[in-house]
């Protein structure tokens, strides 16, 4: 059985494979200009970009919460529809529907705000329709 001498042309790691030390003057060097003003020049735009991203993230988070509220309302409306096809609204269904409609978060996006408003209106109508007064 023969030993493996290397894989894909690579030499084994060890003392025999160590490269000679770099020649004097051939190493890596950083320009003096980059050392003094480089970090400050890069930090200002990065900070501005991060602040803008956080601000935009606020709208995204607000819209995400609004979407979740809308999905919860749609799920509750679908459950109410199933209840009505079976035997009538479940005992706490109308109260949950009204509560979700009242606590629906506002959306930052105008289009999402409009759709969520329509869902909330539908939930309020359904809750009022089947509530016994």
C-alpha positions as CSV (number, residue, x, y, z in Angstrom):
1,X,0.0,0.0,0.0
2,X,1.4,3.4,-0.9
3,X,1.0,6.6,1.1
4,X,-0.8,9.7,0.0
5,X,1.7,12.4,-1.1
6,X,-0.8,15.2,-1.6
7,X,-4.2,16.2,-2.9
8,X,-4.6,18.2,-6.0
9,X,-1.1,19.4,-6.1
10,X,-1.1,20.7,-2.5
11,X,1.9,19.9,-0.3
12,X,1.5,18.5,3.2
13,X,1.7,21.0,6.0
14,X,4.7,20.9,8.2
15,X,8.2,22.3,8.7
16,X,9.3,21.2,5.2
17,X,6.5,23.0,3.5
18,X,6.9,26.3,5.3
19,X,7.6,29.2,2.9
20,X,10.7,31.3,3.4
21,X,10.2,34.6,5.3
22,X,9.1,37.5,3.2
23,X,11.8,39.6,1.7
24,X,12.4,43.0,3.3
25,X,10.3,45.7,1.8
26,X,8.0,43.3,0.0
27,X,5.4,43.0,2.8
28,X,2.0,44.6,3.3
29,X,1.9,48.3,4.1
30,X,-0.9,50.8,4.7
31,X,-0.7,54.3,3.3
32,X,-0.5,57.1,5.8
33,X,-3.6,58.8,4.4
34,X,-5.8,55.8,5.0
35,X,-4.6,55.6,8.6
36,X,-5.6,59.1,9.6
37,X,-8.8,59.9,7.8
38,X,-10.1,56.6,6.5
39,X,-12.1,55.5,9.5
40,X,-13.8,58.8,10.0
41,X,-14.6,59.1,6.2
42,X,-16.3,55.7,6.2
43,X,-18.1,56.0,9.6
44,X,-20.2,59.0,8.7
45,X,-22.0,57.5,5.7
46,X,-22.4,54.2,7.5
47,X,-24.0,55.8,10.5
48,X,-26.4,57.8,8.3
49,X,-27.3,54.6,6.4
50,X,-27.9,52.7,9.6
51,X,-30.2,55.5,10.9
52,X,-32.1,55.6,7.7
53,X,-32.5,51.8,7.8
54,X,-33.8,51.9,11.3
55,X,-36.3,54.5,10.4
56,X,-37.5,52.5,7.4
57,X,-37.5,49.4,9.7
58,X,-40.0,51.2,11.9
59,X,-42.5,51.4,9.0
60,X,-41.8,47.7,8.1
61,X,-42.4,46.7,11.7
62,X,-45.6,48.7,11.8
63,X,-46.8,47.2,8.5
64,X,-45.8,43.7,9.8
65,X,-47.9,44.2,12.9
66,X,-50.8,45.4,10.8
67,X,-50.5,42.4,8.5
68,X,-50.5,40.1,11.5
69,X,-53.6,41.8,12.8
70,X,-55.3,41.5,9.4
71,X,-54.5,37.8,9.2
72,X,-55.9,37.2,12.7
73,X,-59.1,39.0,11.7
74,X,-59.4,37.0,8.5
75,X,-58.8,33.8,10.4
76,X,-61.5,34.7,12.9
77,X,-63.9,35.6,10.1
78,X,-63.3,32.3,8.4
79,X,-63.9,30.5,11.7
80,X,-67.1,32.4,12.2
81,X,-68.2,31.3,8.7
82,X,-67.5,27.7,9.6
83,X,-69.5,28.1,12.8
84,X,-72.4,29.5,10.9
85,X,-72.4,26.7,8.5
86,X,-72.4,24.2,11.3
87,X,-74.7,25.4,14.1
88,X,-74.1,29.0,14.9
89,X,-71.3,31.2,16.3
90,X,-69.1,29.7,19.0
91,X,-69.6,31.2,22.5
92,X,-66.6,33.5,22.4
93,X,-66.2,34.0,18.7
94,X,-68.1,37.3,18.3
95,X,-66.3,38.8,21.4
96,X,-62.9,37.8,20.0
97,X,-63.9,39.2,16.6
98,X,-65.0,42.5,18.0
99,X,-61.8,42.7,20.2
100,X,-59.5,42.1,17.3
101,X,-61.3,44.7,15.2
102,X,-60.9,47.3,18.0
103,X,-57.3,46.5,18.6
104,X,-56.2,46.3,15.0
105,X,-52.9,48.1,14.6
106,X,-52.6,51.0,12.1
107,X,-50.4,50.4,9.0
108,X,-47.8,52.8,7.6
109,X,-48.5,51.9,4.0
110,X,-51.5,53.6,2.5
111,X,-52.5,50.6,0.5
112,X,-52.2,48.2,3.5
113,X,-54.1,50.7,5.7
114,X,-57.0,50.7,3.2
115,X,-57.2,46.9,3.0
116,X,-57.0,46.6,6.8
117,X,-59.7,49.1,7.2
118,X,-62.0,47.1,5.0
119,X,-61.2,43.9,6.9
120,X,-61.9,45.7,10.2
121,X,-65.2,47.1,8.9
122,X,-66.3,43.6,7.8
123,X,-65.4,42.1,11.2
124,X,-67.4,44.8,13.0
125,X,-70.4,44.2,10.7
126,X,-70.3,40.5,11.3
127,X,-69.9,40.9,15.1
128,X,-72.8,43.3,15.2
129,X,-75.0,41.1,12.9
130,X,-74.9,38.1,15.2
131,X,-74.7,39.7,18.6
132,X,-77.9,39.3,20.5
133,X,-79.0,42.6,22.0
